[in-house]
Amino acid sequence: MNDDMTLFEDYQIRRVYDEDTEVWWFSVIDIMQVLTQQADYQTARKYWNKLKQRLKKEGSQSVTDCHRLKLIAADGKKYLTDVATAETLLRLVQSVPSPKAEPIKLWLAKVGYERMQEMADPAISLNRARETWQKHGRSKKWIQQRMTGQETRNKLTDYWGEHDIKQGKEFAILTNIIHQEWAEVSVKEHKNLKGLSSQNLRDHMSEAELIFTALAELSTRQIAETDESTGMDENKTSAKSGGNIAKRARKELEAKTGKKVVTDNNYLPPGNKRIKKGTDKT
């Protein structure tokens, strides 16, 4: 999960990006602040709680579609907060009489439209990402490898989606199997090794880590296509086989160079680096 803030007029809207489902989740209370035009967060929170109770009694699906994720609060700490997708928020807005309802609808529709653009033309998403990586000081070589790896990843998830694998939890399970196999650490362990929290692991990988991740995912897809893997059980087998190919290549490279591929190196600003337990790990 990657969290940040976006602006609507003078209001800050907290949001979280789910990498597995490729969906933005927005803070419901922040949206309520806009609609009720309340400067006080607690007042907006109380308004949302009452509205939520009313909608539950009415059997509204909108409340059911809301989730709870940890977002940064004013005190700098993270707390569980109600979040919803742009689609769900558009339905919730209809329940709030407010002069801001129409502008916020247009804003949310724009967010959804941008996502639709990216789905129709992935190059738009990649171009935005390239600009961000350049601003963060990544080299042209690193950016090229990152984008190549993303293309490889997209082809794999396209295959999964067409062969009875559901986005979200099942994508995440298969991704972790591949990662555990080639790197011999889970995605979570790899993030911990690098001192990451909500950041995207791939955005903090070295060139070598990106290459071996891509090799593992490319191998997984080609094996799955050859075996016509369908459903979780068959694709788990393909994932292990694909990851194992990259693991053998990694170990051979490490034996030749004496250097570990999986490391604790990251691109965090100096002030954001955490003290990590342990050092390079295979």
Buried (B, 14 or more C-beta within 10 A) or exposed (E): BBBEEBEBEEBEBBBBBBBBBBBBBBBBBBBBBBBBEBEEBEEBBBBBEEBBEEBEEEEBEBBEBBBEBBBBEEEEEBEEBBBBBBBBBBBBBEBBEBEBBEBBBEBBEEBBEBBEEBEEEEEEBBEEBBEEBEEEEBEEEBBBBBBBBBEBBBBBBEBBEEBEBEBEEBBBBBBBBBBBBBBBBEBEBBBBBBBBEBBBBBBBBBEBBBBBBBBBBBBBBBBBEEEEBEEBEBBBBBBBBBBBBBBEBBBEBBEEEEEBBBBBBBBBEEEEEEEEEEEEBE
